């Protein structure tokens, strides 16, 4: 009988390495089908909580935040694009690409998690596509509600959640909890609330970690 394992996936909607990490995690879980059943919980983390609603040009943002040159920034985006392509995901970076405020997107994801039936995973993947493939505004309520509708969630209820600020306290509380636990970068993947794997790791890394955890052999540092 498959062993059920809890996975907390701490991430942000505007984090490209989170897209890659989720894709490789799912590949690892596919290889473990029949052995492991995963319960994935998406946890909020804002890379730029102070980002205004209008967002910021991606190249300008990276230069200001990390001190990267325009050339280096372009090189990193090309690496991300190639990684995404290998995993079946399209990153459509361009000169006008922007970084967005994601707090409302996290509120929507929290709501989707309460709906059950894998709705949170479907919404997360749809938001990644909307952000990186379609280059849509992740702080626009209409975009968010329409994305929710695309994965079968009730659009009117999604719009109400966004308009009325519902789940704001819950999201802020969760963000604070993960930061207090030492999470400072994403993606951070916590297995069984004990073992931490960080970054967009290859599938083999996730598969090995899960096998060691379910067998009782895991000795990784606790989150």
C-alpha positions in Angstrom: 0.0 0.0 0.0 1.4 3.4 -0.9 2.7 5.6 1.9 1.2 9.0 2.2 3.7 11.8 2.6 3.0 15.5 3.3 4.9 18.0 1.2 4.9 21.7 2.0 6.0 23.6 -1.1 7.0 27.2 0.0 7.1 29.4 -3.1 6.1 32.5 -4.9 4.1 32.9 -8.1 6.8 35.1 -9.7 9.7 32.8 -8.9 10.8 31.0 -12.1 12.9 28.4 -10.1 9.7 27.5 -8.2 8.2 26.5 -11.6 11.1 24.3 -12.3 11.2 22.9 -8.8 7.5 22.0 -8.9 7.9 20.3 -12.3 10.9 18.2 -11.2 9.1 17.3 -7.9 6.2 16.0 -9.9 8.5 14.0 -12.1 10.0 12.4 -9.0 6.5 11.6 -7.7 5.6 10.1 -11.0 8.5 7.7 -10.7 7.3 6.8 -7.2 3.7 6.1 -8.3 2.4 3.1 -6.4 4.9 3.6 -3.6 4.1 7.1 -2.4 1.0 9.3 -2.4 1.8 12.9 -1.9 -0.3 15.6 -0.2 1.1 18.8 -1.6 0.4 22.0 0.3 1.4 25.3 -1.3 2.7 27.8 1.3 3.0 31.6 0.7 6.3 33.4 0.4 6.6 36.9 -1.1 9.9 37.6 -2.8 8.9 41.3 -3.0 6.2 42.1 -0.5 6.7 45.9 -1.1 6.2 45.7 -4.8 3.5 48.2 -6.0 0.5 47.1 -8.0 2.0 48.3 -11.2 5.0 46.0 -10.8 8.5 46.7 -12.1 10.4 45.8 -15.2 12.1 42.5 -14.6 15.5 43.6 -15.8 15.4 46.8 -13.8 14.2 44.9 -10.7 17.0 42.3 -10.9 19.6 45.0 -11.4 18.4 47.0 -8.4 17.8 44.0 -6.1 20.8 41.8 -6.9 23.2 44.1 -8.7 23.2 42.0 -11.8 24.2 43.5 -15.1 21.8 43.5 -18.0 23.9 40.9 -19.7 24.1 38.6 -16.7 20.4 39.0 -16.2 19.7 37.9 -19.8 22.0 34.9 -19.4 20.2 33.7 -16.3 16.8 34.2 -18.0 18.1 32.1 -20.9 19.2 29.3 -18.5 15.7 29.4 -16.9 14.0 29.3 -20.4 16.1 26.3 -21.4 15.3 24.5 -18.1 11.6 25.2 -18.6 11.7 24.0 -22.2 13.2 20.7 -21.1 10.4 20.3 -18.6 7.6 21.3 -21.0 7.1 24.8 -19.7 7.4 28.0 -21.7 9.0 31.1 -20.3 8.2 34.0 -22.6 10.6 36.6 -21.2 10.9 39.8 -23.1 12.1 43.4 -22.7 8.7 44.4 -21.2 8.5 41.5 -18.7 7.5 42.6 -15.2 7.7 41.5 -11.6 4.4 41.7 -9.8 3.0 42.0 -6.3 1.7 38.5 -5.4 -0.1 38.9 -2.1 -3.5 38.6 -3.6 -2.4 35.5 -5.6 -1.4 33.9 -2.4 -4.8 34.7 -0.9 -6.4 33.0 -3.8 -4.2 30.0 -3.5 -5.1 29.7 0.2 -8.8 29.7 -0.7 -8.2 27.1 -3.4 -6.5 24.9 -0.8 -9.6 24.9 1.2 -11.6 23.6 -1.8 -9.6 20.3 -1.8 -9.6 17.9 -4.7 -6.2 19.1 -6.0 -7.6 22.5 -6.8 -4.6 24.3 -5.2 -2.1 22.5 -7.4 -4.2 23.2 -10.5 -4.4 26.9 -9.6 -0.7 27.1 -8.8 0.2 25.7 -12.2 -2.3 27.9 -14.0 -0.9 31.0 -12.2 2.7 30.0 -13.2 1.5 29.8 -16.8 -0.4 33.1 -16.6 2.7 34.8 -15.1 5.5 33.4 -17.2 4.0 32.1 -20.4 1.3 34.7 -20.9 3.0 37.5 -19.1 -0.1 38.6 -17.3 -0.4 40.9 -14.2 -0.4 38.8 -11.1 -1.9 41.6 -9.0 -4.8 42.1 -11.3 -8.0 40.8 -9.7 -9.7 40.1 -13.0 -6.7 38.1 -14.2 -6.6 36.1 -11.0 -10.3 35.4 -11.0 -10.3 34.3 -14.6 -7.3 32.0 -13.9 -9.2 30.4 -11.1 -12.2 29.8 -13.4 -9.9 28.1 -15.9 -9.2 25.3 -13.4 -12.8 24.9 -12.5 -13.0 27.1 -9.4 -16.1 29.4 -9.1 -15.1 32.7 -10.7 -17.7 34.8 -8.7 -16.5 33.4 -5.4 -12.8 34.0 -6.4 -13.6 37.6 -7.3 -15.3 38.1 -3.9 -12.3 36.7 -2.0 -10.1 39.1 -3.9 -12.3 42.1 -3.6 -13.0 41.7 0.1 -9.5 41.0 1.3 -10.5 37.6 2.6 -7.7 35.4 4.0 -5.3 38.3 4.2 -4.6 37.6 7.9 -4.1 33.9 7.3 -1.6 34.4 4.5 0.4 37.0 6.5 0.4 34.6 9.5 1.7 31.7 7.3 4.3 33.9 5.7 5.6 34.9 9.1 5.6 31.3 10.3 7.8 30.1 7.5 10.2 33.0 7.8 10.5 32.3 11.6 11.3 28.7 10.7 14.3 30.0 8.7 12.9 29.9 5.2 14.6 32.8 3.3 14.7 31.5 -0.3 12.3 29.6 -2.5 11.4 27.1 -3.6 11.8 25.4 -0.2 10.3 21.9 -0.1 9.6 20.4 3.3 8.8 16.8 3.6 6.7 15.5 6.5 7.3 18.8 8.3 10.9 17.8 9.1 13.1 17.5 6.0 14.1 20.4 3.8 15.2 20.4 0.2 15.8 23.8 -1.4 16.0 25.1 -4.9 14.9 23.8 -8.3 16.6 20.4 -7.8 16.6 17.7 -10.5 14.0 14.9 -10.2 16.6 12.4 -8.9 17.3 14.6 -5.8 13.7 14.7 -4.8 13.2 11.0 -5.6 16.2 10.0 -3.4 15.0 12.3 -0.6 11.5 10.8 -0.6 12.8 7.2 -0.7 15.0 7.9 2.3 12.2 9.5 4.2 9.7 6.7 3.6 12.3 4.0 4.4 13.3 5.7 7.6 16.9 6.3 6.4 16.7 10.0 6.0 19.3 12.0 8.0 18.8 15.4 6.4 18.8 18.5 8.5 15.4 19.4 9.8 13.7 22.6 8.6 
